[in-house]
């Protein structure tokens, strides 16, 4: 199973930063009995792995090599690949950069690396056989992609940053089979499309006979791309004991050991 993480954005809403916003410290973890900062994107990766992802694809912009330096080639049981989005092209363009690596029969998870949300097993709750969105209740749906569903959970429309949003449930992550990813990609490549937002593309997919489901299983959602959202995420983790300080995934331990190997401590003088 693949997890696609679009991480090519400049993070203009929370600048200036001296590093990629996906590495912004949010929460902490315990390594060898020592509390250390935790990058915000680790929260999404752990949720993807909990849902079964064993391959992660980061889509990054030129100049965001600090993400590669941070994560390396693997995290826990998942291998990591990196794809470059050469210039800003929107969320759809970023997601489809990973399409050549994914077969029709593979399952795909997509999430945003500057968000923190619960429940932790939310992605695992999504059905695997069709396009399905994990929905979260928010107070201001006009800042997000509001998802309108019928009583059976079928998606009727995605309202992209609309002041007249008819739903306060917004998508925070989604899942689909590989063949749906390729169908969306083919639709996006049609003349006159090239959608920036996934919501408008999904609306066209539905109009063409496609199906999507919205699962209202999300509890809380924080967008760390703004200072307000950053504070909200910190408060969210503080309110959930045990979720802000967790055992380290193996990649952090291996990184520490690799650093010690590259820069060995000088031997003590006799």
N, C-alpha and C positions, 0 to 999 in steps of 0.2 A: 504494500500500500504506500502511495506517495502522499507527502504533505508539501503543498506549495506555499511558500512564504514570500509575498511581494514586499521587498525591502529596498526598493530603488528610490523612494521618496526623499526629498530634501529635508523634510521636517521643519518647514518654514514657520509653522505656528508656535514652535517651542525653541527656536533659535534665539541667541547664539549658543551653540554647543561645540565642543572641541572634538566630538566623536559622533558616530551615527546614532540617531535617536533610538534605534532598536537595541542599543547597548546601554540605554539610560538605566541606572540602578533603581530598581523598584522591589522592595523587600530584600530579604537576605537568606542565606543558607549556612548550614553548619558543615565545615570541612575540617576533619581531624580535631574536632572540639573547638574550632575557631569560627566565629561568625564573620561571613564575608558577603559583600554586595552580590546581588543577583540581577542580571540583565532582564529588562522587561520581556524580551523575546523568548526567554527561557520558559515563561509561563505557557505560551502557546505551544512550544515544542513539546513540553511535557504532556500537554493535553492531547497532542497529535499522537505521541507514542502510546499514551494510555488507550487510544482508540485503535491501535494496531499499526500505525505507520512505522515502516522499517527503512524508508528512504525519504529524505528531506531535500527539497530544492529551494535554495534561497535565490531570489531574483534581485540582483543588486545593480546599482549604478556605478559607472567608473569613479574611482576615488573612494569607494566604500570598502576598501580592503581590510579595514579594522574588523569587519564582521568575519572575514575569512580567518584573520589572526586569532580571533576570539574562539570560534567554534572548531576550526580545523576540519578534519575529514569525517568525524563521527561524533555522535552524542548518544551515550547509552547503547541500545541495540540498533540504532538507526545510522545509516551512512548518509553523508551530506554531499550534495552537488551544488555548484554555483553557476548561475547563468547571468550574463550581463544584459541589462536594458540600456542600450547606448545613449539614448536621450529620453527625456520625459515623454511618455506616451499614454498615460492613464493606467488605471487598474487592469482593464481587460488586456491591454498589450503586455503588461507585466506577467499576468497569469499565463498567457498563451506562449510566452517565451519558453515555458517548461514543456509544452505539448509534444515536441519531438521525442522526448524521453519516455513518454507514457503510452502504453498499449491500450487497445480498446477494452481489454478484459481486466485491467487494473482499477482499483478503487482510488479515488483522489479526495484529499481533504484540502481545504483552502481556509486560511485565517489571516488576520492582520497582526503583525508582530509588535504593534504599539498599543495593545489592548490587554486588559486583565479582566477575566470574567469567571463566573461560577454558574453551574457546577463544573467541577473538574472533569467529570466524565461526559460532558455534554455532547462532544463529537461522537462518542461511542453509542449514543442514543439515536443517532440519525439513521434512517433506512439507507441501505447500500445500493438498492436497485434503481434509484432514480435521483434526480437533482433534489436535494433537500437542504433547507436552511434551518440553522439553529437560531431561534428568535428570542429576543430579550425585551422586557418592558422598560421604556425610558420616559422621562417627563417631557422631553423636547424632541419628538420624532422628526421635526423639520430639519434637524442637523444631520440626519442619518438617512438610510434607505428603509422606509417604512414598508412592511410587507402586509398586504391585505389578503386574507384567506377566507375560505368558506367554513361552514361548521365542521366539515370533514378534514380540514387542514390543507386543502388544495389551494395553491397560490393563484389568486386572481389577478394581482397586479403588484408591482414594486414601484412605490412612489419615491423618486429620488429627490431628497432634500426639498420636499414640498411644504409650503406654509399651510396648505390645505390637506395635510396628511390625514387619512381616514383610519389610521391604525397607530397605536402607540407601541406596537411590536416591531422591532427592527432586527435585521439580520446581523449576526456577529461572526459567523463562520458558516461554511457549507460543505456538503459532501456530494459526490456524484461518481458514476462509473466513468471509465476512460472514454467510452464511446460517446457519452454526453459531452464531455470536455471537447472532443473533436467536432461534434455537431455544432456546439456553440462557436468554436473557432472558425468553422466553415461559414457559419452565418455572419460572424463578425467581419470576415474577409470579403463579403459581398459588396459590390459597388454602392457607394453612398452610406455605408455603415461606419465601421471603425470606431464603435462606441468607446467613450472614455470610462463610463460607469457600467458596472455589471448589471445594475438594475434595469437600464434601458435595453440592454441586450437580452436579458431574461424576458422582458415584456415582448420583444419580437419573437423570441423562441416560443413563448406561450401562444402568440397569435398564429404561429406557423404550425400549431398542433402539438407542441411539446408539453410536458407536464412537470410540475414541481410541487413539492410539499413543504409546508412550514411547520416546524415543531416548536410549540411554545413551552420549551423546557428550560430556557435560560432564567436565571435568578437575578443576577446583577451584572452590569457591564460598565467598564470604565475605559475611556479613550485617553491614553496617556499623551496624545499628540498636542495637548494644551496644558498650560499650568494648572488650570482648574481640574482637568482630568487626571493630571499627575497627582495632585493632592487627594483627589477622590480615590485613586488606586491605593495610595498609601493608607488612607483611612480604612479602605475595604480590607486590606490584608491585616491591619491591626485588629479589626473586629472579628477576624476568624483565626483564633489561636491555632498554631500548627501549620497554617498555610503560608505564613511569611518566612518561616525558618524551617527548611527541610533538608534532608540528607542530600549530599552532592551526587549528581549524576556522574558516571565514570569519567566523562571527558574532562571535567574540571580537575579531578585528581591526576589524570594522565598529563594534563597540561602542566600542572605544578611539578610533577616529576621530570617532565621534559625540560622545563626551565632550569631545574636544578642540575640536570645533566649538561645542558649547554653552558651553564654558568656555575661550575662547581665551587663550593666553598673552599677557601684556601686551607691547606692542611695545617693543623696546629703545630707550632714549633716544639720540638722536644725540650 
